[in-house]
Amino acid sequence: MKTVIRPLSFFCLFALSLSAGTTPSPDYLIKELESLRTQLTQANQALSENERIREDAAKKDANLPEDVRLKNKQNRVSDSGWLALFQNQKKVYEKYLTLLVKTFIIFPSSDQRFKEIQKELNQQHPENCKNSLTVSWHDQHSLLAKKIYPYLINPQIEKEKAEFVAILTKPSAGTKFEDFLHFVGLGAEPQNWHVQNTYSLASLRIGNVSNARSENKKLIRKATKYSCFNEPENQFNLRTRKELREYKLLRALIEATEGKKKEALRFQSEAMQIAPNHPPRKELQGIIDETQGSLGN
């Protein structure tokens, strides 16, 4: 593998963001996590109590016609304020998960409390908190991947932590089956591909370039199909085109990591020609800068 030297300014960007002056102390993070755990427990209890009350009320409708039971059920959901409780629970959980991932990434691994943080994060994998391969299972896995991805932009992420998040974001059997269908030319509904993209970058961070490239190839193949370049731009294909651009930017970095300058420049050039009127997300600038640094530009 070719050894590359990246620009100092690129690494300084991450060093500054994680400097002692800007990084919360372990005690502060623990305190904030505890506060959000309490809020989440309260939100979960409120939802459970709402469900219990509605179930008790539904028992009284046992002998009523089905259409009446359905109408009563719908009215109880609306009148009970379930939607507001559900939205609050979701909002609190996202805050909690965001902080939990951040804590795992920046918490000193030498601290005796680190293993508990790691265990707590592991519990957020859908395998440990959702029914197997349901819609909620896939949604949870995607949410987890999206929270992790920004931290993988930093090439200096600790390898042990990158290895752990690679395990957390490993694509499911359902995703692999979808990839197989696309490979043999059969249509399949486009899914949320955050998990694969995060897993590809995590693989790169732990030095498994072959695995990173393999996962990225699948994403590019699927996103190319649904980008519909033979049609005018619209809200549906624009989203997929932006995703394709992101995958090609990552592919450029993957190739640059192995010193394949020609391939890296090709993928980066192709990426920047996609949806030119819509600049890449700001966090992707780290990927672009790292690629340029690897190429000596």
N, C-alpha and C positions, 0 to 999 in steps of 0.2 A: 504494500500500500504506500502511496506517495505521501511523504510528510509535507504538510503545508503550514505556513505561518500566516495567521490572520492579522488584520490591522489592529493595532493597540486600541484605537478609538472604539472598535466594536466591543471588545471585552470590557473596556472602561464603562460602557453604557450599562452593562449588567452589574459590574462591581459597584457602581454608584447606587444602583437600585437596591442592592442588598447590603449597603454599608451600615455600620453600627448606628449611624444617625437616623436612618430611615426604616430599619427593620425593627418591628415590635419585639419586646423582650419575651422570653419563654413564659414568664409569669403572667404577663399581660395577655398573651394568646390563650393560655389556659383559662384565665378569668373570663375572657370574652366567649370562649367556647362553652363554658359552663352556663353563662347567661343565655346563650342561644339554645342550649340543650333544654333549659328550663322552659323557654318560650315554646320550643317545639313540643315538649311533653304536654304543655297546656293546650296547644293547638290540636294535638292528636286526641286528647281527652274530650275536648269540646266537640270534635267531629264524631267520636265514638258515642258520646251521650246523645247527640242529635240522632244518630242512627238507631240507638236503643229506643228512644222515645217514639220514633216513627214505626219501628217494628212492633212495639207494643200496641200502637194505635191500629196497625194493619191487621192484627189478630182479631179485632172486633168486626172486621169486614169479611170474615171467612165465608159467611153464608150469602153474601151479596153477589149479584151478577158480575161477570168478569169485567165488563166495560165500566161499571160503577167502581169496582175495586181499583182499576187502573186510574180512573179520574181522581179518586180520593188520594191515591198514592202520589200523583203528580201535584195535587194541591198541597199535600203535606210537605213535599220537598220545597215547594215555592214558599209556603207560609212559615216554614221552620227556620229560614235563613241559611239553609245548607250551603248554597253557592258561596256566600260571603265567608263562611267558615272554611270551606274547601280552598278558596283562593288564598285565604290567610295562611292556612297550613302549608300550601305550596310555596308561598312567598317566604315564610320562615324557614322551611326546609332548604330552599336554594341559598339563603344567607348562611345557614349552618354548614351546608356542603362546601360552599365557597371558602369559608373560613377554615374548615377542616382540611381541605386540600392545601391551602396556603400554609397552614400550621405544619402539615407533614413535610412540605417542601423546605421551609426555612427553619424548622425546629432542629436544634443540634442533635444529631444522631447519638452523641455521647451522653445526652441527658437520660437519666433513668426512666423518665416519663415518655420517651420517644416510642418505645415498643407499644405502649397503650394507645398512642395516637395512631400508629400504624395499624393496630388491631381494629380500632374504631373506623378507620377509613376502609379497611377490608370489609367491614360489615355493610358498607354502602354498595358493594357489588350486588347486582340484582340476584345473583345466585343465593345470596344470604338474606334478601329482604323482599323478594317478589316471587310470584308463581312462575314456574319454569316456562320460558320462551313465550310469554303472553305479550300483549301490547305494552303493558306497564313494565315488563321485564326489559324490553328493547328501549323504551323511553328512559328508564333509569340508567341503563348502560350508556346511552347517548349523552345524558346529562352529566354523568360522571366523566366521560371523555372530554366534554366541552370545558369542564372546570379544570381539568388537568392540562389540556393542550397549551395554554399560554406559558406555562412554566417550562415546557419542553423546548420553547423557542431559545431558551438560554443553553448554549452548548456546554456551559460549565456546571450543569446540574449534576449532583452526585450520582455516580454510576449505580450505586446500590438502590437509590431512590428511583432512578430511571428503570431499573430492572423490576422493581415492585410495581410501578405504574404500567409497565409493559404487560405484566400478568393481569392487572386489573382491566386492561383495555383489549385483551386478546379477543378477536372476533368470535362470535358464537357459531354453532353448527348451522344455524339458519342463514347467517351471512355467507358462510362457505357454500351452502347449497345455492344461494342466489348467484354467487360468482360462477358456479358450475353451469347454471342455466344460461348465463350470459356467454360463457365460453363456448357452449355448444350451439349458440345462436337462437335460444328460446327466449321469448319475452318474459320479463319479470318486473313487477312494480318497483320503481326506484325507491330505495329506502334511505333513511338518514345515515350517512356514511361517516359521521364524526368519529365513530369508534375505530374504523379502519385507518383513518387519517392519523389519529392520535397514536395508534399502535405502530404505524409505519415510522413516525418520528421518534417514538420511544425506542424502537428497534435500532434506529440509526444512532441514538444517543448511547446505546450500550455496545455499539460496535458491530451489530449484526446487519451489515449493509445489504447482504443478499436478501434477507427477510424484509427489510425496509423497501427495497426495490420491488420485490414480488408483490407486496401488498399494494404498493403505489400503482403498479401496472394494472391491477384489477380496478382500482378506482378510476384511472384515466380511461380505461376501456368503457366502463359504465357511464361515466360522466360525458364522454364524447358522444355516446349514443343519444343521450337525452338533452344534449345542448342544442340540437336542431339548428345547425348553422345554415341550412338551406331555407330557413324560415325567418321572417322579421323578428327582431328582438321583442320579447314580451315578458311579463312578470314571472312566468313559469320557467322559460328557458334561460332567462337572465340569472336566476338563482343557481341553476346548474352550471352555467358558463362560468360564473364566479368561482364555483367549487372546482371546476376543471382547471381554471387558472391557478388556484391554490395548490392543486395536486401537481401541476407541472412545475411550479416554483419549488416545491419540495423535491421533485424528481431532479431538478437542476442541482440542488444541494447534494442529493444522494450521489449523483455522478461526479460532482466536484470533489466530494470527500475522497473518492478513489482516484482523483487526478485525471478524470476523463473530461478534459476541457472542452473538446468539440461537442460532446453530447450535452454537457452542462449548459453551454452557450445556446445550443439549439433549443433545449427545453425552456430556458429562461426567455429567449426571444419569442417562442411560440406563446408562452404564458402572457407576456406583456402585450401581445396583439389581440388578446381576448377581452371583450368588453372594454375597449380603450377609454370610453367616456365615464367609466366607473372605476376609480382608483382602488387598488387592493386595500384591504383592512390594514390599519396602522401596525398591528402586531406582526403582520407578515413582513414588515420592513426588516425585522431581525433575520428572517430566512434569506431575504435578498442580500443584505449586507454580508452575511456569513458566506454565501456563495461567492460573492465578489472577492471577499478576502481569501477564500480558498483558491480562487483562480489567479490571485495576485493582482487584481485590478484595484 
